[in-house]
Amino acid sequence: MRNKKATAFFTRKSYIIAAVIMVVAAFGMIGLYYSQQDKKQEEQLAKEQEELVQQAKAEDQARENALKEKAEAAAQLAKKEKAKAEKEKEKKKKEEEEKAEETEAVSGIIAPKEDNFMDEPAVISNAVQAAPTPEPEFHFNAATDLIWPLQGNVILNYSMDQTVYFATLDQYKYNPAVIIQAEVNSPVQAVASGKVTAVETNEETGSTITVDMGDGYSARYGQLKEIPKNQGDYVENGEVLGYINEPTKYYSVEGANLYFQLLKDGAPVNPMEYLE
């Protein structure tokens, strides 16, 4: 009887141990399952992060390519403007030479009625007056000639080696000029003497005037109104070229300003290296 009880006890104990082992095994299986699920989630998260990184790199590359294309387009435009200016200069020079030749021809056919040609002072005087007045030559001294076009803070610096942030456009791009903060109606002065080569309206810079200062240097003033000069007019150092206008849509966040660009042989250079 005692042996039967002992056997029943050990049998019952074996069942309990087996049950405990099964429970432990079940928990182990559950833990393994959740561990595998966590690993899959981590792998999926890492994959998604890698895709986001690749997408960001692609967007940065596209933005950089777009900025480079704009810079190349600006360089091509500057090159075309330079070629156009040289062509106009050559044409003007040719016209002046033709006028000079015509004047010499007219002077050559005026002969005195008698041997004593000194009796015809009026005829000689008219021939001399017919000669064209030579145009003034401008020589730009970068070390001493350049004055500030107006007083104001530079809110966007010249930058052609790296992009800068334009708040209105909400993008980074190259800047071939300096943007000087100013009040509307503020007068803008010529930074040096020269000849007006263009008065035009630009979508980005509004009413814009360009002045050839000699020796390959020219200055471009944008965001103006009431420009008193026309193409071909001469300007003196410090002469008023116009007044600050309301900003174009490209500079609505920056506010009223002067777009000032300095060019050498048609290519933009940093005005801050020349301004006093």
HELIX and SHEET records of a PDB file:
HELIX    1   1 ARG A    2  ILE A  109  1                                 108    
HELIX    2   2 PHE A  117  ASP A  119  5                                   3    
HELIX    3   3 PRO A  121  GLN A  129  1                                   9    
HELIX    4   4 LYS A  249  TYR A  251  5                                   3    
HELIX    5   5 PRO A  271  GLU A  273  5                                   3    
SHEET    1   A 7 VAL A 154  LEU A 156  0                                        
SHEET    2   A 7 VAL A 178  GLN A 181 -1                                        
SHEET    3   A 7 ASN A 257  LYS A 264 -1                                        
SHEET    4   A 7 TYR A 217  LYS A 225 -1                                        
SHEET    5   A 7 GLY A 206  GLY A 214 -1                                        
SHEET    6   A 7 GLY A 194  ASN A 202 -1                                        
SHEET    7   A 7 TYR A 234  VAL A 235 -1                                        
SHEET    1   B 4 VAL A 154  LEU A 156  0                                        
SHEET    2   B 4 VAL A 178  GLN A 181 -1                                        
SHEET    3   B 4 ASN A 257  LYS A 264 -1                                        
SHEET    4   B 4 ALA A 267  VAL A 269 -1                                        
SHEET    1   C 6 VAL A 154  LEU A 156  0                                        
SHEET    2   C 6 VAL A 178  GLN A 181 -1                                        
SHEET    3   C 6 ASN A 257  LYS A 264 -1                                        
SHEET    4   C 6 TYR A 217  LYS A 225 -1                                        
SHEET    5   C 6 VAL A 240  ILE A 244 -1                                        
SHEET    6   C 6 PRO A 187  GLN A 189 -1                                        
SHEET    1   D 2 SER A 159  PHE A 166  0                                        
SHEET    2   D 2 GLN A 171  ASN A 175 -1                                        
END                                                                             
